[in-house]
Amino acid sequence: MTTRKRLAIIVYAPALAEKDRRAINSVYGMERALPGLRLEWRLSKSGRPISLPQRDAWVMEKIEDGGFPMVCNGDESYPVTVWGTENPGPFCPGGQAQFEVHAELPLDEPVIASAAAVLEGVSEGARALWGRATPYEAAVDIAYQTAPTLQGPPSPRRGLPALKLFEHIRAPEIPYYLGWLNYWSAAAAQAIGFPDPTRDSELLSRARRTVSGGWVVQLTDAPLDLDNPAHLNTLKRTYERFPEIGGRAAP
């Protein structure tokens, strides 16, 4: 039996305060974006779905250590999950802890069609600085851009550029890396210099403005597949266009 492909979403936001509504708002944003989605279950220790009749109250009550526990759609044959964590200050730009929202969905036609709206909904709900949605296989390759080796610096795959560790990036609004779909808040877009009408016409043709003034920018029409030379070249060109991403710009 083949394993279903997955879309991995992660957004980075300012640290969560106690009982912060951004936790549940990120879940709302995901539900609104994907027709019929209801994230009203939790998982038992054995991994079985348990209904949450008072989901909102449960999520708010369970906020601790800067995050919230996983909620899901209760369908073991078509799992959709979302949860929140805190990345502690020592591992973040400027020593400022960050709230991260993670989500995973099947990479099928309905999700592909709604992926930009899902990323936007989660990001705006969390009031994220930036985020991305990427097929899991491509996300693994991209992770090698920041993963140190035993010998020292990262050793990226496929000729992608090496990126700085998160804590070495100068400001929290600067994206650490790119994905298939990219959410850039107004602050993030300003920090990297997007958009430039003369240089970003191709990206703007696949971009949408968000209610808060940010952007969702799609690199390729189809989900990013780094075995596709055209997709890989697009990713490389976008890194060249935005040297601030990953802390590669000259000081």
SULHUQUI-V302405 format. One record per helix or strand of 2 or more residues. SS is the DSSP state (a for helix, b for strand). FROM is the first residue (numbers start at 1). TO is the last residue. If there is no record, write none. Layout:
BEGIN
ss->{SS;SS}
from->{FROM;FROM}
to->{TO;TO}
END
This chain:
BEGIN
ss->{b;a;b;b;a;b;b;a;a;b;a;b;a;b;b;a;b;a;a;b;b;a}
from->{6;22;41;49;55;67;81;89;93;98;109;128;136;148;152;166;181;186;201;207;215;229}
to->{14;33;43;51;61;72;87;91;95;106;126;135;143;149;154;168;184;192;204;209;218;241}
END
